[in-house]
Amino acid sequence: MTYYFAAVERAYTAGLRGTYLFLNVPPEDRSPNDINNPTRAAAAAASIQGYNAALVASVANFSA
């Protein structure tokens, strides 16, 4: 996430202004590939929740 928002900051500093769109990760742990494997689904859910939480925090700290 640090590198992601460093790139966003560089773009902003370089003059890229306007609306920013940050995409989170959908609940892939509920996909057909993972639904029959509870261990894999739990690991995927934890990773996705961690990424999405870090994204929300980084967006909140970003001041455009």
N, CA, C and O of each residue as an XYZ file, in Angstrom:
256
protein
N       0.821     -1.182      0.000
C       0.000      0.000      0.000
C       0.871      1.254      0.000
O       0.494      2.287     -0.553
N       2.029      1.148      0.623
C       2.945      2.291      0.669
C       3.360      2.706     -0.735
O       3.367      3.893     -1.061
N       3.707      1.727     -1.567
C       4.132      2.037     -2.936
C       2.964      2.567     -3.770
O       3.134      3.461     -4.600
N       1.802      2.014     -3.541
C       0.604      2.434     -4.264
C       0.327      3.914     -4.007
O       0.125      4.685     -4.945
N       0.319      4.301     -2.751
C       0.006      5.690     -2.441
C       1.186      6.624     -2.674
O       0.987      7.830     -2.819
N       2.393      6.109     -2.714
C       3.525      6.939     -3.131
C       3.341      7.321     -4.601
O       3.640      8.447     -4.997
N       2.852      6.384     -5.401
C       2.586      6.674     -6.814
C       1.442      7.675     -6.951
O       1.496      8.563     -7.802
N       0.417      7.541     -6.127
C      -0.692      8.494     -6.160
C      -0.193      9.886     -5.777
O      -0.562     10.872     -6.414
N       0.632      9.972     -4.755
C       1.195     11.264     -4.335
C       2.057     11.882     -5.441
O       1.998     13.088     -5.681
N       2.859     11.045     -6.113
C       3.681     11.551     -7.228
C       2.803     12.083     -8.344
O       3.093     13.134     -8.914
N       1.744     11.377     -8.660
C       0.827     11.837     -9.708
C       0.182     13.162     -9.312
O       0.057     14.068    -10.136
N      -0.221     13.269     -8.064
C      -0.831     14.510     -7.589
C       0.170     15.658     -7.637
O      -0.160     16.756     -8.085
N       1.387     15.408     -7.179
C       2.437     16.427     -7.180
C       2.785     16.861     -8.603
O       3.133     18.018     -8.843
N       2.687     15.915     -9.544
C       2.994     16.215    -10.943
C       1.865     16.975    -11.634
O       1.996     17.362    -12.795
N       0.756     17.191    -10.924
C      -0.320     17.996    -11.503
C      -1.579     17.238    -11.864
O      -2.525     17.835    -12.377
N      -1.620     15.944    -11.614
C      -2.822     15.177    -11.917
C      -3.867     15.470    -10.847
O      -3.781     14.976     -9.723
N      -4.828     16.259    -11.207
C      -5.872     16.672    -10.267
C      -7.212     16.150    -10.747
O      -7.381     15.803    -11.916
N      -8.140     16.101     -9.845
C      -9.485     15.662    -10.198
C      -9.985     14.645     -9.203
O      -9.620     14.670     -8.027
N     -10.811     13.762     -9.677
C     -11.401     12.730     -8.835
C     -10.551     11.473     -8.908
O     -10.123     11.059     -9.986
N     -10.317     10.883     -7.773
C      -9.549      9.645     -7.710
C     -10.497      8.491     -7.414
O     -11.426      8.626     -6.618
N     -10.256      7.372     -8.054
C     -11.057      6.173     -7.849
C     -10.138      5.090     -7.305
O      -9.174      4.696     -7.962
N     -10.435      4.614     -6.114
C      -9.657      3.547     -5.496
C     -10.559      2.325     -5.380
O     -11.633      2.394     -4.783
N     -10.127      1.221     -5.945
C     -10.943      0.007     -5.973
C     -10.520     -0.959     -4.876
O      -9.336     -1.238     -4.692
N     -11.515     -1.462     -4.152
C     -11.215     -2.484     -3.160
C     -11.338     -3.856     -3.805
O     -11.693     -3.968     -4.978
N     -11.047     -4.888     -3.045
C     -11.119     -6.255     -3.549
C     -12.461     -6.844     -3.121
O     -12.806     -6.790     -1.941
N     -13.220     -7.405     -4.058
C     -14.509     -7.995     -3.698
C     -14.317     -9.278     -2.889
O     -13.206     -9.803     -2.820
N     -15.370     -9.779     -2.287
C     -15.273    -10.972     -1.439
C     -15.041    -12.244     -2.248
O     -15.946    -13.060     -2.422
N     -13.845    -12.393     -2.724
C     -13.482    -13.548     -3.556
C     -13.515    -14.861     -2.777
O     -13.583    -15.940     -3.365
N     -13.466    -14.759     -1.456
C     -13.507    -15.964     -0.631
C     -14.831    -16.713     -0.773
O     -14.939    -17.866     -0.357
N     -15.839    -16.063     -1.357
C     -17.134    -16.717     -1.578
C     -17.273    -17.249     -2.999
O     -18.367    -17.624     -3.421
N     -16.166    -17.281     -3.736
C     -16.215    -17.781     -5.109
C     -16.386    -19.301     -5.111
O     -16.074    -19.958     -4.117
N     -16.875    -19.860     -6.208
C     -17.037    -21.316     -6.282
C     -15.729    -22.069     -6.037
O     -15.744    -23.197     -5.544
N     -14.618    -21.458     -6.376
C     -13.327    -22.111     -6.180
C     -12.985    -22.277     -4.703
O     -12.314    -23.236     -4.322
N     -13.444    -21.347     -3.873
C     -13.077    -21.367     -2.462
C     -14.183    -21.848     -1.535
O     -13.908    -22.210     -0.390
N     -15.407    -21.861     -1.994
C     -16.531    -22.138     -1.096
C     -16.485    -23.559     -0.522
O     -16.971    -23.798      0.583
N     -15.908    -24.486     -1.263
C     -15.825    -25.867     -0.781
C     -14.531    -26.147     -0.020
O     -14.277    -27.282      0.383
N     -13.727    -25.127      0.171
C     -12.470    -25.283      0.900
C     -12.430    -24.226      2.006
O     -11.932    -23.122      1.786
N     -12.948    -24.554      3.189
C     -13.054    -23.559      4.260
C     -11.712    -22.960      4.677
O     -11.653    -21.786      5.044
N     -10.655    -23.730      4.629
C      -9.339    -23.209      5.009
C      -8.888    -22.147      4.024
O      -8.428    -21.074      4.415
N      -9.024    -22.450      2.762
C      -8.639    -21.487      1.720
C      -9.547    -20.253      1.755
O      -9.075    -19.128      1.592
N     -10.840    -20.464      1.966
C     -11.781    -19.346      2.021
C     -11.457    -18.424      3.191
O     -11.515    -17.202      3.053
N     -11.119    -19.000      4.336
C     -10.775    -18.186      5.508
C      -9.501    -17.389      5.263
O      -9.418    -16.219      5.638
N      -8.512    -18.011      4.640
C      -7.260    -17.304      4.328
C      -7.518    -16.180      3.330
O      -6.986    -15.079      3.473
N      -8.329    -16.461      2.328
C      -8.657    -15.432      1.333
C      -9.419    -14.281      1.986
O      -9.138    -13.115      1.710
N     -10.374    -14.600      2.844
C     -11.163    -13.564      3.517
C     -10.262    -12.676      4.370
O     -10.411    -11.454      4.366
N      -9.338    -13.277      5.093
C      -8.427    -12.494      5.945
C      -7.545    -11.580      5.108
O      -7.340    -10.419      5.462
N      -7.029    -12.089      4.013
C      -6.178    -11.273      3.134
C      -6.959    -10.117      2.519
O      -6.480     -8.985      2.468
N      -8.156    -10.416      2.057
C      -8.997     -9.393      1.434
C      -9.384     -8.319      2.451
O      -9.327     -7.127      2.149
N      -9.772     -8.735      3.643
C     -10.143     -7.768      4.680
C      -8.945     -6.899      5.057
O      -9.092     -5.697      5.278
N      -7.762     -7.505      5.130
C      -6.557     -6.737      5.443
C      -6.253     -5.700      4.374
O      -5.947     -4.548      4.683
N      -6.338     -6.116      3.112
C      -6.081     -5.180      2.015
C      -7.103     -4.051      2.018
O      -6.740     -2.878      1.928
N      -8.373     -4.404      2.119
C      -9.423     -3.380      2.075
C      -9.319     -2.411      3.244
O      -9.562     -1.216      3.080
N      -8.960     -2.911      4.420
C      -8.784     -2.035      5.588
C      -7.608     -1.088      5.374
O      -7.694      0.098      5.696
N      -6.513     -1.610      4.833
C      -5.348     -0.758      4.552
C      -5.691      0.283      3.492
O      -5.229      1.421      3.571
N      -6.487     -0.092      2.513
C      -6.898      0.848      1.478
C      -7.753      1.971      2.067
O      -7.546      3.144      1.757
N      -8.699      1.610      2.907
C      -9.562      2.621      3.531
C      -8.731      3.590      4.364
O      -8.948      4.801      4.309
N      -7.791      3.068      5.128
C      -6.930      3.926      5.960
C      -6.073      4.826      5.091
O      -5.907      6.005      5.401
N      -5.531      4.297      4.021
C      -4.671      5.095      3.138
C      -5.467      6.174      2.424
O      -4.985      7.297      2.271
N      -6.666      5.856      1.988
C      -7.522      6.848      1.342
C      -7.872      7.953      2.335
O      -7.888      9.130      1.975
N      -8.152      7.580      3.575
C      -8.477      8.587      4.592
C      -7.299      9.516      4.861
O      -7.495     10.694      5.163
N      -6.077      8.995      4.755
C      -4.886      9.810      4.995
C      -4.446     10.617      3.785
O      -3.641     11.539      3.911
N      -4.971     10.274      2.611
C      -4.601     10.972      1.383
C      -5.359     12.287      1.315
O      -6.586     12.317      1.409
N      -4.631     13.349      1.154
C      -5.301     14.646      1.067
C      -5.019     15.276     -0.300
O      -3.940     15.813     -0.550
N      -6.008     15.191     -1.158
C      -5.879     15.746     -2.505
C      -6.309     17.188     -2.518
O      -6.273     17.833     -3.566
